[in-house]
Amino acid sequence: MHSKVKELAKMIDHSILHPTLTDADLKRECELAVEYQVASVCVKPYAVPLTASLLKNSDVLVGCVIGFPSGNSAIEVKVFETEIACRDGAVEVDMVINIGKALQGDWDYVYKEIKDVTDCAHKHGAIIKVIFESDFVTRDSDIIRLCEICTEARADYVKTSSGFGFVKKANGDYNYQGATLPVLKLMKKSIGPDVKLKAAGGIRTLDQLLAVKEIGCHRSGATATQTILKEAMVRFAHLD
């Protein structure tokens, strides 16, 4: 694998999060993650022990979602969920904020939950990525404030979306945009120097991955990992 493809692979958190996925699906997707040497897999809390065992002889990291996908759990529950995930082998946690509290401007609450989960993760040597759900939290001022809070709370990453932030469209369908370049640029501009940026939701092509990399994203969530990296192998084959 060319170094350029390896570099792109190490941007990807391979997402294994759909509610219908079975243990057999998890095993298949972990095998794919190891084959392509991605940065991590991101799994549901109950799946962390099996995932850790499947990845134990690889350099692919184990990530786990917290308060996923709607962010509605009590702060203490999110902290406890983080404790269990880290105990079971997760070294990265992706938490969803309380979206309603952010929308109503209850920033003390939002700060406390981010700080408490961050402190718990860091106590176990794990890194934390904070999911804003930018299909719901759409005001620039709210996104900027969340970036400031994450910087103050010493979170490791800010992240756009869960991939499940479905909004009812004009035609009655439910869908989401996920990561958009304007929102990512705003987040990049609004975080402190020690906070990194993760794009998530809707990154399905190589060009999209390259675009978020250009903005300054260190990580991107993806389910289309194989498609993206196969395309990268073809495009960058001449560099071999």
C-alpha distance (Angstrom), angle and dihedral (degrees) to the residues before:
residue distance angle dihedral
M1 . . .
H2 3.80 . .
S3 3.80 117.3 .
K4 3.81 90.6 -116.4
V5 3.81 90.8 56.4
K6 3.81 90.6 45.4
E7 3.80 89.7 52.1
L8 3.80 90.9 52.7
A9 3.81 92.1 45.2
K10 3.81 89.3 55.2
M11 3.81 88.5 58.3
I12 3.80 92.5 60.5
D13 3.77 127.4 95.2
H14 3.80 99.6 -166.8
S15 3.82 105.0 -139.4
I16 3.81 119.5 -140.1
L17 3.78 98.0 172.1
H18 3.79 112.8 117.8
P19 3.83 111.1 125.0
T20 3.82 93.3 -125.9
L21 3.80 97.4 56.3
T22 3.80 115.6 119.5
D23 3.79 130.8 -154.9
A24 3.81 88.2 -97.3
D25 3.81 89.1 56.0
L26 3.79 89.7 48.5
K27 3.80 92.1 52.8
R28 3.80 91.6 49.2
E29 3.79 93.1 49.0
C30 3.81 93.0 46.5
E31 3.80 89.1 52.5
L32 3.81 88.5 52.6
A33 3.81 90.8 48.5
V34 3.81 90.9 52.8
E35 3.81 92.2 45.5
Y36 3.80 91.5 55.2
Q37 3.82 95.0 36.3
V38 3.81 95.0 -130.9
A39 3.79 122.3 179.5
S40 3.79 97.1 -106.5
V41 3.74 147.5 -30.1
C42 3.78 117.6 -118.0
V43 3.79 113.3 -147.6
K44 3.78 142.9 170.4
P45 3.81 116.8 -88.6
Y46 3.81 98.0 -105.6
A47 3.82 89.8 52.6
V48 3.81 96.9 58.0
P49 3.84 97.8 93.4
L50 3.81 93.7 50.3
T51 3.80 91.3 43.0
A52 3.80 91.9 51.0
S53 3.79 90.1 52.2
L54 3.81 92.4 47.9
L55 3.81 92.8 50.3
K56 3.81 99.9 37.1
N57 3.82 95.0 108.6
S58 3.81 95.2 44.6
D59 3.80 137.4 72.2
V60 3.82 91.6 -121.5
L61 3.79 109.3 115.6
V62 3.80 127.1 -133.5
G63 3.80 116.1 -120.0
C64 3.79 128.8 -178.5
V65 3.79 134.4 -164.0
I66 3.81 120.1 -126.8
G67 3.80 125.5 -156.4
F68 3.78 86.8 1.0
P69 2.95 132.8 -146.6
S70 3.80 105.5 -10.7
G71 3.80 102.9 28.1
N72 3.80 93.4 -133.8
S73 3.80 100.7 129.9
A74 3.79 119.7 112.5
I75 3.79 115.3 -98.4
E76 3.80 91.7 -109.6
V77 3.80 90.5 52.6
K78 3.81 91.9 51.6
V79 3.80 89.8 50.3
F80 3.81 91.9 48.2
E81 3.81 90.6 47.1
T82 3.81 88.3 52.6
E83 3.82 91.0 49.8
I84 3.81 91.4 52.5
A85 3.81 93.7 44.8
C86 3.80 92.0 51.5
R87 3.80 91.8 44.9
D88 3.79 89.2 52.5
G89 3.81 93.8 51.8
A90 3.81 109.8 -83.5
V91 3.80 114.4 142.0
E92 3.81 95.0 178.6
V93 3.80 128.0 45.6
D94 3.81 127.8 -166.3
M95 3.81 110.7 -160.1
V96 3.80 127.5 -168.2
I97 3.78 114.3 -138.9
N98 3.79 123.6 -131.0
I99 3.79 95.2 -90.2
G100 3.80 97.0 -166.3
K101 3.81 91.5 52.6
A102 3.81 89.9 51.8
L103 3.80 92.4 48.7
Q104 3.81 91.7 51.5
G105 3.80 91.4 47.2
D106 3.81 96.8 -115.6
W107 3.77 90.6 152.7
D108 3.82 95.3 163.1
Y109 3.81 89.1 61.6
V110 3.79 93.1 44.9
Y111 3.80 91.7 48.5
K112 3.80 92.1 49.7
E113 3.79 94.9 51.3
I114 3.80 93.6 45.9
K115 3.81 91.8 45.6
D116 3.80 94.4 46.6
V117 3.81 94.2 48.5
T118 3.80 91.4 42.9
D119 3.80 92.0 51.2
C120 3.80 90.4 49.0
A121 3.79 92.8 50.1
H122 3.79 93.0 46.4
K123 3.81 91.0 48.6
H124 3.80 86.6 62.2
G125 3.81 94.3 43.1
A126 3.80 92.9 -107.6
I127 3.79 126.8 133.4
I128 3.78 123.2 -128.1
K129 3.79 132.5 -140.6
V130 3.81 117.3 -166.2
I131 3.80 116.9 -144.6
F132 3.82 114.4 -147.6
E133 3.84 96.8 -177.1
S134 3.79 93.7 -135.4
D135 3.81 94.1 -164.7
F136 3.82 86.4 68.7
V137 3.81 101.1 28.6
T138 3.79 98.0 56.1
R139 3.81 106.6 150.0
D140 3.79 113.7 102.7
S141 3.80 90.6 -139.8
D142 3.81 91.3 56.9
I143 3.81 92.8 47.8
I144 3.80 90.7 49.7
R145 3.82 91.5 49.2
L146 3.80 91.3 49.6
C147 3.80 89.9 51.6
E148 3.81 90.0 51.5
I149 3.80 91.3 49.0
C150 3.81 92.6 48.8
T151 3.80 89.8 49.9
E152 3.81 91.6 49.8
A153 3.82 92.3 45.6
R154 3.84 89.9 50.6
A155 3.79 95.7 -121.2
D156 3.79 113.5 171.1
Y157 3.81 99.2 -137.7
V158 3.77 141.1 13.7
K159 3.77 114.9 -145.8
T160 3.79 133.5 -166.0
S161 3.79 107.9 -141.5
S162 3.78 151.5 -2.3
G163 3.80 93.9 -136.1
F164 3.79 88.1 -119.7
G165 3.81 101.3 75.9
F166 3.77 94.3 118.4
V167 3.79 117.4 -174.8
K168 3.81 124.1 -167.6
K169 3.80 108.9 -111.3
A170 3.82 128.6 -149.7
N171 3.81 91.4 -95.5
G172 3.81 91.7 53.5
D173 3.79 95.6 -105.0
Y174 3.78 121.5 127.5
N175 3.80 117.5 -130.8
Y176 3.79 141.9 134.9
Q177 3.78 138.8 -134.2
G178 3.77 98.5 -150.3
A179 3.79 116.6 -177.5
T180 3.79 114.7 18.0
L181 3.77 125.6 -177.7
P182 3.84 95.6 -122.7
V183 3.82 91.9 52.7
L184 3.80 92.3 45.5
K185 3.81 90.8 50.3
L186 3.81 90.4 50.5
M187 3.79 91.7 48.8
K188 3.81 92.1 47.3
K189 3.80 90.6 51.8
S190 3.81 93.2 46.8
I191 3.83 102.8 49.0
G192 3.77 126.8 86.3
P193 3.80 122.8 -107.3
D194 3.81 93.7 -97.2
V195 3.81 95.4 53.2
K196 3.81 121.1 86.9
L197 3.78 131.1 -154.0
K198 3.80 130.0 -119.7
A199 3.79 124.6 -170.0
A200 3.78 114.7 -151.1
G201 3.77 134.5 170.4
G202 3.78 123.6 45.4
I203 3.82 99.5 20.0
R204 3.80 98.8 135.2
T205 3.82 106.6 138.2
L206 3.78 137.9 55.6
D207 3.79 91.4 -116.5
Q208 3.79 90.6 54.5
L209 3.80 91.1 50.2
L210 3.80 91.2 48.7
A211 3.81 90.5 48.8
V212 3.81 94.1 54.3
K213 3.81 90.1 44.5
E214 3.80 89.2 54.7
I215 3.81 90.1 54.2
G216 3.79 90.1 54.2
C217 3.80 106.8 -93.6
H218 3.79 114.2 155.1
R219 3.80 93.5 -169.2
S220 3.79 138.8 25.0
G221 3.75 130.1 -169.0
A222 3.79 115.1 -130.0
T223 3.76 142.1 171.1
A224 3.83 92.0 179.6
T225 3.80 89.9 64.7
Q226 3.79 96.3 133.9
T227 3.80 93.4 47.8
I228 3.81 92.4 48.9
L229 3.79 95.8 47.5
K230 3.80 95.1 42.5
E231 3.79 87.4 54.8
A232 3.81 89.5 48.6
M233 3.81 91.0 52.5
V234 3.79 90.5 54.2
R235 3.79 95.7 43.6
F236 3.78 95.8 47.1
A237 3.83 97.1 36.9
H238 3.80 90.4 107.1
L239 3.80 89.1 64.5
D240 3.82 92.1 65.4
